[in-house]
């Protein structure tokens, strides 16, 4: 590859990196005035707290006055302190504790800056944490940076302004519009089976039983003129013990 082309690609790459850095570190809207070299990239935490010792999380909207407070009760369960305290979504709170107990800073802008340029003259939100031993930690939250990857923040009573990742603060700020309550479980309806009764089939009909005479001897008694008489034999009694008889119907 031609060396001039390669050099041009390297320069273009460096320019892109510089633009990305400026967009991510430029302080608010409008962009703040920063002294050369005043921005320090860092991974140091804003504070370090044992997450197991936290027993209160409170987020307040400084513009509307809305606040949401979550406390850990004596049983170790996180509860949303509303008009009537209700159990919070334990998984949601537990997932946020690690970040809140060790809030990582990714840019340190230093001191002596105009808070208004960072949205901190009148902070948008105030985050407060408390521990079981009575310690309290607060954080004023200002504007987001131009790329919305972080918030400009400072500890109340100090002048140092730093940036914290939006992924750390957005979940707890979201409590103001969506309280961390357990998801609503829709019960599965109980299906009552329909039982179709089996029809009873009744056989109807006429059964004819012919019982031949098996006992006795048919001895008709004939009176009148035999040539003009009709003899009709009949059988009565239980099969096997029937006694035959005959009826003589004379023919006129």
C-alpha atoms as an extended CHARMM CRD file, in Angstrom:
* protein
*
       252  EXT
         1         1  UNK       CA              0.0000000000        0.0000000000        0.0000000000  PROA      1               0.0000000000
         2         2  UNK       CA              1.2120000000        3.5080000000       -0.7920000000  PROA      2               0.0000000000
         3         3  UNK       CA              2.7240000000        5.1580000000        2.3000000000  PROA      3               0.0000000000
         4         4  UNK       CA              0.8180000000        8.3930000000        1.6830000000  PROA      4               0.0000000000
         5         5  UNK       CA             -2.4980000000        6.5270000000        1.6200000000  PROA      5               0.0000000000
         6         6  UNK       CA             -1.5730000000        4.6790000000        4.8170000000  PROA      6               0.0000000000
         7         7  UNK       CA             -0.5860000000        7.9290000000        6.5250000000  PROA      7               0.0000000000
         8         8  UNK       CA             -3.8770000000        9.5350000000        5.4680000000  PROA      8               0.0000000000
         9         9  UNK       CA             -5.8570000000        6.6390000000        6.9470000000  PROA      9               0.0000000000
        10        10  UNK       CA             -3.9580000000        6.8890000000       10.2460000000  PROA      10              0.0000000000
        11        11  UNK       CA             -4.6160000000       10.6470000000       10.4730000000  PROA      11              0.0000000000
        12        12  UNK       CA             -8.3270000000       10.1650000000        9.6950000000  PROA      12              0.0000000000
        13        13  UNK       CA             -8.5500000000        7.4840000000       12.3880000000  PROA      13              0.0000000000
        14        14  UNK       CA             -6.9590000000        9.7600000000       14.9730000000  PROA      14              0.0000000000
        15        15  UNK       CA             -9.3170000000       12.5910000000       14.0600000000  PROA      15              0.0000000000
        16        16  UNK       CA            -12.3180000000       10.3070000000       14.5870000000  PROA      16              0.0000000000
        17        17  UNK       CA            -11.0350000000        9.2630000000       17.9900000000  PROA      17              0.0000000000
        18        18  UNK       CA            -10.5740000000       12.9150000000       18.9380000000  PROA      18              0.0000000000
        19        19  UNK       CA            -14.1260000000       13.7810000000       17.8970000000  PROA      19              0.0000000000
        20        20  UNK       CA            -15.5560000000       10.8750000000       19.8600000000  PROA      20              0.0000000000
        21        21  UNK       CA            -13.6210000000       11.9870000000       22.9430000000  PROA      21              0.0000000000
        22        22  UNK       CA            -14.8540000000       15.5410000000       22.6560000000  PROA      22              0.0000000000
        23        23  UNK       CA            -18.4540000000       14.4750000000       22.2060000000  PROA      23              0.0000000000
        24        24  UNK       CA            -18.2950000000       12.2190000000       25.2440000000  PROA      24              0.0000000000
        25        25  UNK       CA            -16.5160000000       14.6500000000       27.5230000000  PROA      25              0.0000000000
        26        26  UNK       CA            -18.0380000000       17.9210000000       26.4370000000  PROA      26              0.0000000000
        27        27  UNK       CA            -19.9700000000       19.1240000000       29.4360000000  PROA      27              0.0000000000
        28        28  UNK       CA            -23.5780000000       20.0780000000       28.8650000000  PROA      28              0.0000000000
        29        29  UNK       CA            -25.9100000000       21.9050000000       26.6160000000  PROA      29              0.0000000000
        30        30  UNK       CA            -24.5020000000       24.3380000000       25.6380000000  PROA      30              0.0000000000
        31        31  UNK       CA            -21.0150000000       22.9000000000       25.9890000000  PROA      31              0.0000000000
        32        32  UNK       CA            -19.2090000000       24.0820000000       29.1310000000  PROA      32              0.0000000000
        33        33  UNK       CA            -16.0160000000       26.0040000000       29.1440000000  PROA      33              0.0000000000
        34        34  UNK       CA            -13.2080000000       23.6400000000       30.1420000000  PROA      34              0.0000000000
        35        35  UNK       CA             -9.6010000000       24.4160000000       30.8100000000  PROA      35              0.0000000000
        36        36  UNK       CA             -7.1090000000       22.5170000000       28.6810000000  PROA      36              0.0000000000
        37        37  UNK       CA             -6.0890000000       19.3420000000       30.4730000000  PROA      37              0.0000000000
        38        38  UNK       CA             -8.8490000000       19.6890000000       33.0400000000  PROA      38              0.0000000000
        39        39  UNK       CA            -10.5910000000       16.4630000000       31.9760000000  PROA      39              0.0000000000
        40        40  UNK       CA             -9.2320000000       13.3460000000       33.6140000000  PROA      40              0.0000000000
        41        41  UNK       CA            -10.3630000000        9.8880000000       32.5700000000  PROA      41              0.0000000000
        42        42  UNK       CA            -10.7290000000        7.6960000000       35.6340000000  PROA      42              0.0000000000
        43        43  UNK       CA            -12.3370000000        4.5270000000       36.9350000000  PROA      43              0.0000000000
        44        44  UNK       CA            -12.1590000000        5.4900000000       40.6050000000  PROA      44              0.0000000000
        45        45  UNK       CA            -15.4380000000        5.0740000000       42.5210000000  PROA      45              0.0000000000
        46        46  UNK       CA            -17.2680000000        8.1310000000       43.7940000000  PROA      46              0.0000000000
        47        47  UNK       CA            -17.6460000000        6.3650000000       47.1250000000  PROA      47              0.0000000000
        48        48  UNK       CA            -17.3040000000        2.8530000000       48.4510000000  PROA      48              0.0000000000
        49        49  UNK       CA            -20.0380000000        1.3460000000       50.6140000000  PROA      49              0.0000000000
        50        50  UNK       CA            -20.7660000000       -2.2140000000       51.6280000000  PROA      50              0.0000000000
        51        51  UNK       CA            -23.9070000000       -2.9820000000       49.6360000000  PROA      51              0.0000000000
        52        52  UNK       CA            -25.1400000000       -5.3280000000       52.3740000000  PROA      52              0.0000000000
        53        53  UNK       CA            -25.2000000000       -2.4190000000       54.8350000000  PROA      53              0.0000000000
        54        54  UNK       CA            -27.4940000000       -0.2400000000       52.7060000000  PROA      54              0.0000000000
        55        55  UNK       CA            -30.9940000000        0.0460000000       54.1530000000  PROA      55              0.0000000000
        56        56  UNK       CA            -32.4220000000        3.1060000000       52.3590000000  PROA      56              0.0000000000
        57        57  UNK       CA            -32.5010000000        4.3770000000       48.7750000000  PROA      57              0.0000000000
        58        58  UNK       CA            -34.2470000000        7.6420000000       47.9780000000  PROA      58              0.0000000000
        59        59  UNK       CA            -34.4600000000        9.4280000000       44.6420000000  PROA      59              0.0000000000
        60        60  UNK       CA            -36.0280000000       12.9010000000       44.3870000000  PROA      60              0.0000000000
        61        61  UNK       CA            -37.0380000000       14.9350000000       41.3630000000  PROA      61              0.0000000000
        62        62  UNK       CA            -35.8540000000       18.4340000000       42.3130000000  PROA      62              0.0000000000
        63        63  UNK       CA            -38.1290000000       20.0430000000       39.7110000000  PROA      63              0.0000000000
        64        64  UNK       CA            -41.4590000000       18.4160000000       40.5810000000  PROA      64              0.0000000000
        65        65  UNK       CA            -40.7850000000       17.4420000000       44.1770000000  PROA      65              0.0000000000
        66        66  UNK       CA            -41.6590000000       13.8170000000       43.4540000000  PROA      66              0.0000000000
        67        67  UNK       CA            -39.6990000000       11.2400000000       45.4290000000  PROA      67              0.0000000000
        68        68  UNK       CA            -39.5610000000        7.4950000000       45.8620000000  PROA      68              0.0000000000
        69        69  UNK       CA            -38.0650000000        5.9050000000       48.9480000000  PROA      69              0.0000000000
        70        70  UNK       CA            -37.2240000000        2.2330000000       49.4000000000  PROA      70              0.0000000000
        71        71  UNK       CA            -36.2600000000        0.8820000000       52.8150000000  PROA      71              0.0000000000
        72        72  UNK       CA            -35.1030000000       -2.4800000000       54.1180000000  PROA      72              0.0000000000
        73        73  UNK       CA            -37.2880000000       -3.6830000000       56.9890000000  PROA      73              0.0000000000
        74        74  UNK       CA            -36.2590000000       -5.7530000000       60.0130000000  PROA      74              0.0000000000
        75        75  UNK       CA            -36.8480000000       -8.9540000000       58.0630000000  PROA      75              0.0000000000
        76        76  UNK       CA            -34.3440000000       -7.8300000000       55.4240000000  PROA      76              0.0000000000
        77        77  UNK       CA            -37.0430000000       -7.2170000000       52.7900000000  PROA      77              0.0000000000
        78        78  UNK       CA            -36.9720000000       -4.0810000000       50.6500000000  PROA      78              0.0000000000
        79        79  UNK       CA            -40.2240000000       -2.1130000000       50.8920000000  PROA      79              0.0000000000
        80        80  UNK       CA            -41.4980000000        0.8440000000       48.8520000000  PROA      80              0.0000000000
        81        81  UNK       CA            -42.4670000000        3.4920000000       51.4100000000  PROA      81              0.0000000000
        82        82  UNK       CA            -45.6650000000        4.7150000000       49.7890000000  PROA      82              0.0000000000
        83        83  UNK       CA            -48.8080000000        5.8330000000       51.6190000000  PROA      83              0.0000000000
        84        84  UNK       CA            -49.1470000000        2.1550000000       52.4450000000  PROA      84              0.0000000000
        85        85  UNK       CA            -45.7400000000        0.4220000000       52.4060000000  PROA      85              0.0000000000
        86        86  UNK       CA            -45.6510000000       -2.4070000000       49.8940000000  PROA      86              0.0000000000
        87        87  UNK       CA            -43.0000000000       -5.0020000000       49.2070000000  PROA      87              0.0000000000
        88        88  UNK       CA            -40.6260000000       -3.9970000000       46.4310000000  PROA      88              0.0000000000
        89        89  UNK       CA            -39.2850000000       -6.0710000000       43.5750000000  PROA      89              0.0000000000
        90        90  UNK       CA            -36.3800000000       -7.6580000000       45.4550000000  PROA      90              0.0000000000
        91        91  UNK       CA            -34.5570000000       -8.7040000000       42.2840000000  PROA      91              0.0000000000
        92        92  UNK       CA            -34.6710000000       -5.1620000000       40.8450000000  PROA      92              0.0000000000
        93        93  UNK       CA            -33.3300000000       -3.5870000000       44.0490000000  PROA      93              0.0000000000
        94        94  UNK       CA            -30.6330000000       -6.2030000000       44.5430000000  PROA      94              0.0000000000
        95        95  UNK       CA            -29.4860000000       -5.7290000000       40.9550000000  PROA      95              0.0000000000
        96        96  UNK       CA            -28.9390000000       -1.9860000000       41.5470000000  PROA      96              0.0000000000
        97        97  UNK       CA            -27.2090000000       -2.2220000000       44.9310000000  PROA      97              0.0000000000
        98        98  UNK       CA            -23.7520000000       -3.1250000000       43.6330000000  PROA      98              0.0000000000
        99        99  UNK       CA            -23.6040000000       -0.0610000000       41.3560000000  PROA      99              0.0000000000
       100       100  UNK       CA            -25.0370000000        2.3280000000       43.9560000000  PROA      100             0.0000000000
       101       101  UNK       CA            -22.6590000000        1.1220000000       46.6630000000  PROA      101             0.0000000000
       102       102  UNK       CA            -19.6560000000        1.6200000000       44.3900000000  PROA      102             0.0000000000
       103       103  UNK       CA            -20.5730000000        4.3590000000       41.9230000000  PROA      103             0.0000000000
       104       104  UNK       CA            -17.8650000000        4.3740000000       39.2400000000  PROA      104             0.0000000000
       105       105  UNK       CA            -16.6760000000        7.6970000000       37.8070000000  PROA      105             0.0000000000
       106       106  UNK       CA            -15.4800000000        7.7500000000       34.2030000000  PROA      106             0.0000000000
       107       107  UNK       CA            -14.5050000000       11.4370000000       33.8640000000  PROA      107             0.0000000000
       108       108  UNK       CA            -13.2960000000       13.9250000000       36.4540000000  PROA      108             0.0000000000
       109       109  UNK       CA            -13.7470000000       17.5530000000       35.3660000000  PROA      109             0.0000000000
       110       110  UNK       CA            -12.1890000000       19.0460000000       38.4610000000  PROA      110             0.0000000000
       111       111  UNK       CA            -13.2220000000       22.1190000000       40.4460000000  PROA      111             0.0000000000
       112       112  UNK       CA            -13.7630000000       25.8180000000       39.7780000000  PROA      112             0.0000000000
       113       113  UNK       CA            -16.3030000000       25.2480000000       37.0150000000  PROA      113             0.0000000000
       114       114  UNK       CA            -19.6550000000       26.9040000000       36.4100000000  PROA      114             0.0000000000
       115       115  UNK       CA            -22.2820000000       24.4270000000       37.7280000000  PROA      115             0.0000000000
       116       116  UNK       CA            -24.9130000000       25.8980000000       35.4070000000  PROA      116             0.0000000000
       117       117  UNK       CA            -22.9990000000       24.6100000000       32.3900000000  PROA      117             0.0000000000
       118       118  UNK       CA            -23.3810000000       21.0570000000       33.7360000000  PROA      118             0.0000000000
       119       119  UNK       CA            -27.0110000000       21.3570000000       34.7940000000  PROA      119             0.0000000000
       120       120  UNK       CA            -25.9360000000       21.4970000000       38.4450000000  PROA      120             0.0000000000
       121       121  UNK       CA            -26.9030000000       25.0620000000       39.3650000000  PROA      121             0.0000000000
       122       122  UNK       CA            -30.3330000000       23.5380000000       39.9530000000  PROA      122             0.0000000000
       123       123  UNK       CA            -29.7880000000       19.7720000000       39.9030000000  PROA      123             0.0000000000
       124       124  UNK       CA            -32.4210000000       17.6220000000       38.2530000000  PROA      124             0.0000000000
       125       125  UNK       CA            -32.3190000000       14.8320000000       40.8400000000  PROA      125             0.0000000000
       126       126  UNK       CA            -30.9920000000       14.1050000000       44.3190000000  PROA      126             0.0000000000
       127       127  UNK       CA            -29.9480000000       10.5660000000       45.2240000000  PROA      127             0.0000000000
       128       128  UNK       CA            -29.5990000000        9.6050000000       48.8940000000  PROA      128             0.0000000000
       129       129  UNK       CA            -28.3140000000        6.3410000000       50.3560000000  PROA      129             0.0000000000
       130       130  UNK       CA            -28.2210000000        5.3560000000       54.0180000000  PROA      130             0.0000000000
       131       131  UNK       CA            -26.6030000000        2.4520000000       55.8110000000  PROA      131             0.0000000000
       132       132  UNK       CA            -27.6170000000        0.4560000000       58.8560000000  PROA      132             0.0000000000
       133       133  UNK       CA            -24.9520000000        2.1800000000       60.9860000000  PROA      133             0.0000000000
       134       134  UNK       CA            -26.3940000000        5.6460000000       60.2130000000  PROA      134             0.0000000000
       135       135  UNK       CA            -24.0330000000        6.8220000000       57.4430000000  PROA      135             0.0000000000
       136       136  UNK       CA            -25.5580000000        8.8980000000       54.6420000000  PROA      136             0.0000000000
       137       137  UNK       CA            -24.3770000000        9.4360000000       51.0560000000  PROA      137             0.0000000000
       138       138  UNK       CA            -25.9230000000       11.9620000000       48.6450000000  PROA      138             0.0000000000
       139       139  UNK       CA            -25.4090000000       12.8390000000       45.0040000000  PROA      139             0.0000000000
       140       140  UNK       CA            -26.6830000000       15.7760000000       42.9750000000  PROA      140             0.0000000000
       141       141  UNK       CA            -27.4720000000       14.7270000000       39.4070000000  PROA      141             0.0000000000
       142       142  UNK       CA            -27.3770000000       17.3030000000       36.6130000000  PROA      142             0.0000000000
       143       143  UNK       CA            -27.6110000000       17.1240000000       32.8350000000  PROA      143             0.0000000000
       144       144  UNK       CA            -26.5920000000       14.2680000000       30.5710000000  PROA      144             0.0000000000
       145       145  UNK       CA            -23.5670000000       14.6170000000       28.3260000000  PROA      145             0.0000000000
       146       146  UNK       CA            -24.1940000000       15.1800000000       24.5610000000  PROA      146             0.0000000000
       147       147  UNK       CA            -24.0340000000       11.4530000000       23.7850000000  PROA      147             0.0000000000
       148       148  UNK       CA            -26.3530000000       10.5840000000       26.7160000000  PROA      148             0.0000000000
       149       149  UNK       CA            -23.8200000000        8.0690000000       27.9810000000  PROA      149             0.0000000000
       150       150  UNK       CA            -23.3930000000        9.7260000000       31.3540000000  PROA      150             0.0000000000
       151       151  UNK       CA            -24.6800000000       12.2730000000       33.8910000000  PROA      151             0.0000000000
       152       152  UNK       CA            -22.7500000000       15.2120000000       35.3440000000  PROA      152             0.0000000000
       153       153  UNK       CA            -22.8750000000       14.8940000000       39.1180000000  PROA      153             0.0000000000
       154       154  UNK       CA            -21.3470000000       16.2550000000       42.2920000000  PROA      154             0.0000000000
       155       155  UNK       CA            -21.4950000000       15.5190000000       45.9990000000  PROA      155             0.0000000000
       156       156  UNK       CA            -23.5320000000       18.2020000000       47.8380000000  PROA      156             0.0000000000
       157       157  UNK       CA            -21.2960000000       20.7700000000       49.5220000000  PROA      157             0.0000000000
       158       158  UNK       CA            -18.4020000000       20.1910000000       47.1160000000  PROA      158             0.0000000000
       159       159  UNK       CA            -17.4080000000       21.8540000000       43.8440000000  PROA      159             0.0000000000
       160       160  UNK       CA            -15.8340000000       18.9230000000       42.0090000000  PROA      160             0.0000000000
       161       161  UNK       CA            -17.8650000000       17.8200000000       38.9900000000  PROA      161             0.0000000000
       162       162  UNK       CA            -17.5690000000       14.3040000000       37.6130000000  PROA      162             0.0000000000
       163       163  UNK       CA            -19.3970000000       12.1130000000       35.1190000000  PROA      163             0.0000000000
       164       164  UNK       CA            -21.1070000000        8.8420000000       36.0280000000  PROA      164             0.0000000000
       165       165  UNK       CA            -22.3840000000        6.3330000000       33.5090000000  PROA      165             0.0000000000
       166       166  UNK       CA            -26.0570000000        6.6650000000       32.6680000000  PROA      166             0.0000000000
       167       167  UNK       CA            -26.3870000000        2.8780000000       32.9470000000  PROA      167             0.0000000000
       168       168  UNK       CA            -25.6490000000        3.2350000000       36.6770000000  PROA      168             0.0000000000
       169       169  UNK       CA            -28.1310000000        6.0310000000       37.4330000000  PROA      169             0.0000000000
       170       170  UNK       CA            -30.9390000000        5.4840000000       34.9210000000  PROA      170             0.0000000000
       171       171  UNK       CA            -32.4520000000        2.4820000000       36.7790000000  PROA      171             0.0000000000
       172       172  UNK       CA            -32.8400000000        4.3580000000       40.0880000000  PROA      172             0.0000000000
       173       173  UNK       CA            -34.0360000000        7.5450000000       38.3570000000  PROA      173             0.0000000000
       174       174  UNK       CA            -36.5800000000        5.3430000000       36.6180000000  PROA      174             0.0000000000
       175       175  UNK       CA            -38.1480000000        4.5600000000       40.0230000000  PROA      175             0.0000000000
       176       176  UNK       CA            -39.8040000000        7.9970000000       39.8360000000  PROA      176             0.0000000000
       177       177  UNK       CA            -41.9830000000        6.9430000000       36.8950000000  PROA      177             0.0000000000
       178       178  UNK       CA            -42.0550000000        3.2020000000       37.4570000000  PROA      178             0.0000000000
       179       179  UNK       CA            -41.8790000000        2.1730000000       41.0980000000  PROA      179             0.0000000000
       180       180  UNK       CA            -39.9170000000       -1.0380000000       41.6970000000  PROA      180             0.0000000000
       181       181  UNK       CA            -42.9150000000       -3.2070000000       42.4870000000  PROA      181             0.0000000000
       182       182  UNK       CA            -43.0900000000       -6.9510000000       41.7930000000  PROA      182             0.0000000000
       183       183  UNK       CA            -44.4880000000       -7.8240000000       38.3690000000  PROA      183             0.0000000000
       184       184  UNK       CA            -48.2030000000       -8.5020000000       38.3210000000  PROA      184             0.0000000000
       185       185  UNK       CA            -48.8970000000      -12.1970000000       37.8870000000  PROA      185             0.0000000000
       186       186  UNK       CA            -52.0570000000      -13.0150000000       35.9760000000  PROA      186             0.0000000000
       187       187  UNK       CA            -53.5290000000      -16.1990000000       37.4350000000  PROA      187             0.0000000000
       188       188  UNK       CA            -54.1570000000      -19.0550000000       35.0580000000  PROA      188             0.0000000000
       189       189  UNK       CA            -57.9180000000      -19.6390000000       34.7970000000  PROA      189             0.0000000000
       190       190  UNK       CA            -59.1400000000      -22.9780000000       36.1270000000  PROA      190             0.0000000000
       191       191  UNK       CA            -60.7510000000      -25.0490000000       33.4170000000  PROA      191             0.0000000000
       192       192  UNK       CA            -63.7670000000      -27.0570000000       34.5700000000  PROA      192             0.0000000000
       193       193  UNK       CA            -64.1170000000      -30.1190000000       32.3800000000  PROA      193             0.0000000000
       194       194  UNK       CA            -67.5380000000      -30.7510000000       30.8310000000  PROA      194             0.0000000000
       195       195  UNK       CA            -68.6890000000      -34.2960000000       31.4920000000  PROA      195             0.0000000000
       196       196  UNK       CA            -71.1660000000      -35.7140000000       28.9890000000  PROA      196             0.0000000000
       197       197  UNK       CA            -73.1970000000      -38.4850000000       30.5940000000  PROA      197             0.0000000000
       198       198  UNK       CA            -73.2020000000      -41.8310000000       28.8000000000  PROA      198             0.0000000000
       199       199  UNK       CA            -76.7400000000      -42.5700000000       27.5930000000  PROA      199             0.0000000000
       200       200  UNK       CA            -78.5040000000      -45.6440000000       28.9560000000  PROA      200             0.0000000000
       201       201  UNK       CA            -79.6760000000      -47.8540000000       26.1420000000  PROA      201             0.0000000000
       202       202  UNK       CA            -82.8650000000      -49.8600000000       26.8350000000  PROA      202             0.0000000000
       203       203  UNK       CA            -83.5540000000      -52.7630000000       24.5550000000  PROA      203             0.0000000000
       204       204  UNK       CA            -87.2310000000      -53.1740000000       23.7590000000  PROA      204             0.0000000000
       205       205  UNK       CA            -88.9400000000      -55.8480000000       21.7520000000  PROA      205             0.0000000000
       206       206  UNK       CA            -91.0000000000      -58.9670000000       21.9280000000  PROA      206             0.0000000000
       207       207  UNK       CA            -89.4190000000      -62.2930000000       22.7130000000  PROA      207             0.0000000000
       208       208  UNK       CA            -91.4550000000      -65.3170000000       21.6440000000  PROA      208             0.0000000000
       209       209  UNK       CA            -90.6490000000      -68.6180000000       23.2580000000  PROA      209             0.0000000000
       210       210  UNK       CA            -92.0930000000      -71.7840000000       21.8010000000  PROA      210             0.0000000000
       211       211  UNK       CA            -92.2570000000      -74.5220000000       24.3470000000  PROA      211             0.0000000000
       212       212  UNK       CA            -93.0470000000      -77.9020000000       22.9030000000  PROA      212             0.0000000000
       213       213  UNK       CA            -95.0700000000      -80.1800000000       25.1130000000  PROA      213             0.0000000000
       214       214  UNK       CA            -92.6040000000      -82.4840000000       26.7820000000  PROA      214             0.0000000000
       215       215  UNK       CA            -94.7830000000      -84.1290000000       29.3290000000  PROA      215             0.0000000000
       216       216  UNK       CA            -98.0300000000      -85.9520000000       29.1800000000  PROA      216             0.0000000000
       217       217  UNK       CA            -99.8700000000      -87.3780000000       26.2420000000  PROA      217             0.0000000000
       218       218  UNK       CA           -102.2480000000      -85.3600000000       24.1520000000  PROA      218             0.0000000000
       219       219  UNK       CA           -105.4950000000      -87.3360000000       24.2430000000  PROA      219             0.0000000000
       220       220  UNK       CA           -108.2530000000      -85.2500000000       22.7950000000  PROA      220             0.0000000000
       221       221  UNK       CA           -111.8020000000      -85.9550000000       23.8460000000  PROA      221             0.0000000000
       222       222  UNK       CA           -114.0330000000      -85.9180000000       20.9170000000  PROA      222             0.0000000000
       223       223  UNK       CA           -117.7620000000      -85.5320000000       21.0110000000  PROA      223             0.0000000000
       224       224  UNK       CA           -120.1250000000      -85.1150000000       18.1990000000  PROA      224             0.0000000000
       225       225  UNK       CA           -119.3340000000      -86.0970000000       14.7030000000  PROA      225             0.0000000000
       226       226  UNK       CA           -115.5600000000      -86.5750000000       14.2670000000  PROA      226             0.0000000000
       227       227  UNK       CA           -115.6340000000      -85.7090000000       10.6140000000  PROA      227             0.0000000000
       228       228  UNK       CA           -116.9990000000      -82.2900000000       11.3040000000  PROA      228             0.0000000000
       229       229  UNK       CA           -114.9520000000      -81.3750000000       14.4140000000  PROA      229             0.0000000000
       230       230  UNK       CA           -111.8190000000      -79.1400000000       14.7090000000  PROA      230             0.0000000000
       231       231  UNK       CA           -109.3710000000      -79.9450000000       17.4980000000  PROA      231             0.0000000000
       232       232  UNK       CA           -107.1060000000      -77.0360000000       18.7560000000  PROA      232             0.0000000000
       233       233  UNK       CA           -104.3670000000      -78.2460000000       21.1590000000  PROA      233             0.0000000000
       234       234  UNK       CA           -103.1080000000      -75.8550000000       23.9310000000  PROA      234             0.0000000000
       235       235  UNK       CA           -100.3280000000      -76.1720000000       26.4710000000  PROA      235             0.0000000000
       236       236  UNK       CA           -100.3230000000      -74.7190000000       29.9860000000  PROA      236             0.0000000000
       237       237  UNK       CA            -97.9420000000      -74.9640000000       32.9010000000  PROA      237             0.0000000000
       238       238  UNK       CA            -94.1780000000      -74.7020000000       33.3850000000  PROA      238             0.0000000000
       239       239  UNK       CA            -91.9570000000      -75.8320000000       30.4890000000  PROA      239             0.0000000000
       240       240  UNK       CA            -90.9880000000      -79.4060000000       31.0740000000  PROA      240             0.0000000000
       241       241  UNK       CA            -94.1210000000      -80.0980000000       33.1440000000  PROA      241             0.0000000000
       242       242  UNK       CA            -96.7660000000      -78.7720000000       30.7430000000  PROA      242             0.0000000000
       243       243  UNK       CA           -100.0890000000      -80.5490000000       30.6460000000  PROA      243             0.0000000000
       244       244  UNK       CA           -101.5970000000      -80.6270000000       27.1670000000  PROA      244             0.0000000000
       245       245  UNK       CA           -105.3160000000      -80.2380000000       26.5630000000  PROA      245             0.0000000000
       246       246  UNK       CA           -107.5230000000      -79.7890000000       23.5670000000  PROA      246             0.0000000000
       247       247  UNK       CA           -110.5430000000      -77.7590000000       22.6710000000  PROA      247             0.0000000000
       248       248  UNK       CA           -113.0840000000      -79.2210000000       20.3340000000  PROA      248             0.0000000000
       249       249  UNK       CA           -114.8380000000      -76.7310000000       18.1370000000  PROA      249             0.0000000000
       250       250  UNK       CA           -117.7230000000      -78.4120000000       16.3100000000  PROA      250             0.0000000000
       251       251  UNK       CA           -118.3660000000      -77.4260000000       12.7590000000  PROA      251             0.0000000000
       252       252  UNK       CA           -122.0670000000      -76.8720000000       12.0720000000  PROA      252             0.0000000000
